[in-house]
Amino acid sequence: MSIATAYAGLGQKDQSFQWLDSAFVDRSGTLTSIKVLPSFASLRPDPRFNRLLKRIGLEP
């Protein structure tokens, strides 16, 4: 998930979401923290963020 964080920090949303999707497939336990981590704040307005939260089982 650290690669997704780096891409989010660089403003490269597509790449960040690709890595977050990979983390979901790999069942990364840290993925549940994306809702509160400041490093993913730039992704929150993107509709893909809420879709990912729903896939994880979190409320958007």
DSSP file (Angstrom, degrees, kcal/mol; ACC not computed):
  #  RESIDUE AA STRUCTURE BP1 BP2  ACC     N-H-->O    O-->H-N    N-H-->O    O-->H-N    TCO  KAPPA ALPHA  PHI   PSI    X-CA   Y-CA   Z-CA
    1    1 A M     >        0   0    0      0, 0.0     4,-1.9     0, 0.0     5,-0.1   0.000 360.0 360.0 360.0 -17.2    0.0    0.0    0.0
    2    2 A S  H  >  +     0   0    0      1,-0.2     4,-2.1     2,-0.2     5,-0.1   0.827 360.0  54.9 -65.3 -29.9    3.0    2.3    0.4
    3    3 A I  H  > S+     0   0    0      2,-0.2     4,-2.5     1,-0.2    -1,-0.2   0.906 106.4  50.8 -68.9 -39.9    3.3    2.6   -3.4
    4    4 A A  H  > S+     0   0    0      1,-0.2     4,-2.3     2,-0.2    -2,-0.2   0.886 109.4  52.1 -61.8 -38.5   -0.4    3.7   -3.6
    5    5 A T  H  X S+     0   0    0     -4,-1.9     4,-2.3     2,-0.2    -2,-0.2   0.918 109.0  49.5 -62.8 -44.4    0.4    6.3   -0.9
    6    6 A A  H  X S+     0   0    0     -4,-2.1     4,-1.6     1,-0.2    -2,-0.2   0.927 111.6  47.8 -62.3 -45.7    3.4    7.6   -3.0
    7    7 A Y  H  <>S+     0   0    0     -4,-2.5     5,-2.5     1,-0.2     4,-0.4   0.892 110.6  52.0 -63.9 -38.6    1.3    7.8   -6.2
    8    8 A A  H ><5S+     0   0    0     -4,-2.3     3,-1.2     1,-0.2    -1,-0.2   0.915 108.6  51.4 -62.7 -41.8   -1.4    9.7   -4.3
    9    9 A G  H 3<5S+     0   0    0     -4,-2.3    -1,-0.2     1,-0.3    -2,-0.2   0.803 108.8  51.1 -64.5 -29.5    1.1   12.1   -2.9
   10   10 A L  T 3<5S-     0   0    0     -4,-1.6    -1,-0.3    -5,-0.2    -2,-0.2   0.479 117.2-114.1 -85.4  -3.1    2.4   12.7   -6.4
   11   11 A G  T < 5S+     0   0    0     -3,-1.2     2,-1.3    -4,-0.4    -3,-0.2   0.636  73.7 136.2  79.9  13.7   -1.2   13.4   -7.7
   12   12 A Q     >< +     0   0    0     -5,-2.5     4,-2.1     1,-0.2    -1,-0.2  -0.662  23.1 169.8 -96.3  80.5   -1.1   10.3   -9.9
   13   13 A K  H  >  +     0   0    0     -2,-1.3     4,-2.9     1,-0.2     5,-0.3   0.881  68.7  55.8 -63.4 -43.8   -4.6    9.1   -9.0
   14   14 A D  H  > S+     0   0    0      1,-0.2     4,-1.9     2,-0.2    -1,-0.2   0.927 111.6  43.9 -58.0 -45.7   -4.9    6.4  -11.7
   15   15 A Q  H  > S+     0   0    0      2,-0.2     4,-2.1     1,-0.2    -1,-0.2   0.889 112.3  53.3 -67.0 -38.5   -1.8    4.7  -10.5
   16   16 A S  H  X S+     0   0    0     -4,-2.1     4,-2.3     1,-0.2    -2,-0.2   0.930 109.4  48.0 -62.1 -45.1   -2.7    5.0   -6.9
   17   17 A F  H  X S+     0   0    0     -4,-2.9     4,-2.6     1,-0.2    -1,-0.2   0.856 107.7  56.4 -65.4 -33.7   -6.1    3.4   -7.5
   18   18 A Q  H  X S+     0   0    0     -4,-1.9     4,-1.9    -5,-0.3    -1,-0.2   0.934 110.8  43.8 -60.8 -44.5   -4.4    0.6   -9.4
   19   19 A W  H  X S+     0   0    0     -4,-2.1     4,-2.2     2,-0.2    -2,-0.2   0.857 112.1  52.5 -70.8 -34.3   -2.2   -0.2   -6.4
   20   20 A L  H  X S+     0   0    0     -4,-2.3     4,-2.0     2,-0.2    -1,-0.2   0.896 108.4  51.3 -66.6 -38.7   -5.2    0.1   -4.0
   21   21 A D  H  X S+     0   0    0     -4,-2.6     4,-2.3     2,-0.2    -2,-0.2   0.899 109.5  50.4 -62.4 -40.0   -7.1   -2.3   -6.1
   22   22 A S  H  X S+     0   0    0     -4,-1.9     4,-2.4     1,-0.2    -2,-0.2   0.900 108.3  52.4 -63.8 -40.3   -4.1   -4.7   -5.9
   23   23 A A  H  <>S+     0   0    0     -4,-2.2     5,-2.8     2,-0.2     4,-0.2   0.875 108.9  50.9 -63.3 -36.5   -4.1   -4.3   -2.1
   24   24 A F  H ><5S+     0   0    0     -4,-2.0     3,-1.3     3,-0.2    -2,-0.2   0.936 110.3  48.0 -65.0 -46.3   -7.8   -5.2   -2.1
   25   25 A V  H 3<5S+     0   0    0     -4,-2.3    -2,-0.2     1,-0.3    -1,-0.2   0.879 112.9  49.0 -61.2 -38.1   -7.2   -8.3   -4.1
   26   26 A D  T 3<5S-     0   0    0     -4,-2.4    -1,-0.3    -5,-0.2    -2,-0.2   0.466 112.4-124.5 -80.4  -1.3   -4.3   -9.2   -1.8
   27   27 A R  T < 5 -     0   0    0     -3,-1.3     2,-0.2    -4,-0.2    -3,-0.2   0.896  34.7-166.7  58.1  45.1   -6.5   -8.6    1.2
   28   28 A S    > < -     0   0    0     -5,-2.8     3,-1.1     1,-0.2     4,-0.3  -0.458  16.1-148.3 -64.2 125.7   -4.2   -6.1    2.7
   29   29 A G  G >  S+     0   0    0     -2,-0.2     3,-0.8     1,-0.2    -1,-0.2   0.744  94.1  61.2 -68.4 -24.2   -5.2   -5.5    6.3
   30   30 A T  G >  S+     0   0    0      1,-0.2     3,-1.8     2,-0.1    -1,-0.2   0.599  80.4  85.7 -79.7  -9.4   -4.0   -1.9    6.2
   31   31 A L  G X  S+     0   0    0     -3,-1.1     3,-1.7     1,-0.3    -1,-0.2   0.797  75.9  68.5 -62.3 -28.6   -6.4   -1.0    3.4
   32   32 A T  G X  S+     0   0    0     -3,-0.8     3,-0.5    -4,-0.3    -1,-0.3   0.669  90.5  64.3 -66.3 -14.5   -9.2   -0.3    5.9
   33   33 A S  G X> S+     0   0    0     -3,-1.8     4,-1.7     1,-0.2     3,-1.5   0.516  72.7  92.3 -86.8  -4.2   -7.2    2.8    7.1
   34   34 A I  G <4 S+     0   0    0     -3,-1.7    -1,-0.2     1,-0.3     6,-0.2   0.780  75.9  66.2 -62.9 -24.0   -7.5    4.6    3.8
   35   35 A K  G <4 S+     0   0    0     -3,-0.5    -1,-0.3    -4,-0.2    -2,-0.1   0.792 115.5  25.3 -66.9 -27.2  -10.6    6.4    5.0
   36   36 A V  T <4 S+     0   0    0     -3,-1.5    -2,-0.2    -4,-0.1    -1,-0.2   0.583  91.2 108.3-115.0 -14.3   -8.7    8.3    7.7
   37   37 A L    ><  -     0   0    0     -4,-1.7     3,-1.7     1,-0.2     4,-0.1  -0.504  61.3-144.4 -70.2 127.2   -5.2    8.5    6.4
   38   38 A P  G >  S+     0   0    0      0, 0.0     3,-1.8     0, 0.0     4,-0.3   0.784  94.5  71.9 -60.3 -26.7   -4.3   12.1    5.3
   39   39 A S  G 3  S+     0   0    0      1,-0.3     3,-0.2     2,-0.1    -5,-0.1   0.697  99.1  47.3 -65.3 -17.3   -2.1   10.7    2.5
   40   40 A F  G X> S+     0   0    0     -3,-1.7     3,-1.4    -6,-0.2     4,-0.9   0.260  77.8 106.4-105.6  11.4   -5.2    9.7    0.7
   41   41 A A  G X4 S+     0   0    0     -3,-1.8     3,-0.6     1,-0.3    -1,-0.1   0.846  74.7  59.2 -58.9 -35.1   -7.2   12.9    1.1
   42   42 A S  G 34 S+     0   0    0     -4,-0.3    -1,-0.3     1,-0.2     4,-0.1   0.717 105.0  50.9 -68.7 -18.7   -6.6   13.8   -2.6
   43   43 A L  G X4 S+     0   0    0     -3,-1.4     3,-1.5     1,-0.2     6,-0.4   0.683  86.7  84.7 -89.7 -19.4   -8.4   10.7   -3.6
   44   44 A R  T << S+     0   0    0     -4,-0.9     6,-0.2    -3,-0.6    -1,-0.2   0.820  85.7  53.4 -59.8 -36.1  -11.5   11.1   -1.5
   45   45 A P  T 3  S+     0   0    0      0, 0.0    -1,-0.3     0, 0.0    -2,-0.1   0.707  89.3  96.8 -71.1 -15.8  -13.4   13.4   -4.0
   46   46 A D  S X> S-     0   0    0     -3,-1.5     3,-1.8     1,-0.1     4,-0.8  -0.561  78.8-134.0 -75.6 132.2  -12.9   10.8   -6.8
   47   47 A P  H 3> S+     0   0    0      0, 0.0     4,-1.8     0, 0.0     5,-0.2   0.776 103.8  66.5 -57.2 -26.8  -15.9    8.5   -7.2
   48   48 A R  H 3> S+     0   0    0      1,-0.2     4,-2.3     2,-0.2     5,-0.2   0.804  92.6  61.6 -64.8 -27.7  -13.5    5.5   -7.3
   49   49 A F  H <> S+     0   0    0     -3,-1.8     4,-2.5    -6,-0.4    -1,-0.2   0.947 105.4  44.2 -64.8 -48.5  -12.7    6.1   -3.7
   50   50 A N  H  X S+     0   0    0     -4,-0.8     4,-2.2     1,-0.2    -1,-0.2   0.876 112.3  53.3 -64.7 -36.8  -16.3    5.6   -2.5
   51   51 A R  H  X S+     0   0    0     -4,-1.8     4,-2.1     2,-0.2    -1,-0.2   0.912 109.9  48.3 -62.9 -40.8  -16.6    2.5   -4.7
   52   52 A L  H  X S+     0   0    0     -4,-2.3     4,-2.3     2,-0.2    -2,-0.2   0.916 108.6  53.3 -65.6 -42.7  -13.4    1.1   -3.1
   53   53 A L  H  X>S+     0   0    0     -4,-2.5     5,-3.1     1,-0.2     4,-1.5   0.923 109.3  49.2 -57.2 -43.8  -14.7    1.8    0.4
   54   54 A K  H  <5S+     0   0    0     -4,-2.2    -1,-0.2     1,-0.2    -2,-0.2   0.900 109.2  52.0 -63.0 -40.6  -17.9   -0.1   -0.4
   55   55 A R  H  <5S+     0   0    0     -4,-2.1    -1,-0.2     1,-0.2    -2,-0.2   0.877 110.0  49.5 -62.3 -37.0  -15.8   -3.1   -1.8
   56   56 A I  H  <5S-     0   0    0     -4,-2.3    -1,-0.2    -5,-0.1    -2,-0.2   0.784 122.0-109.5 -71.4 -27.1  -13.8   -3.1    1.5
   57   57 A G  T  <5S+     0   0    0     -4,-1.5     2,-0.3     1,-0.4    -3,-0.2   0.623  76.1 127.3 103.9  19.0  -17.0   -3.0    3.5
   58   58 A L      < -     0   0    0     -5,-3.1    -1,-0.4    -6,-0.2    -2,-0.1  -0.774  63.5-110.0-106.6 153.3  -16.7    0.5    4.8
   59   59 A E              0   0    0     -2,-0.3    -5,-0.0     1,-0.1    -1,-0.0  -0.627 360.0 360.0 -77.5 136.0  -19.3    3.3    4.6
   60   60 A P              0   0    0      0, 0.0    -1,-0.1     0, 0.0    -9,-0.1   0.500 360.0 360.0 -67.8 360.0  -18.3    6.1    2.2
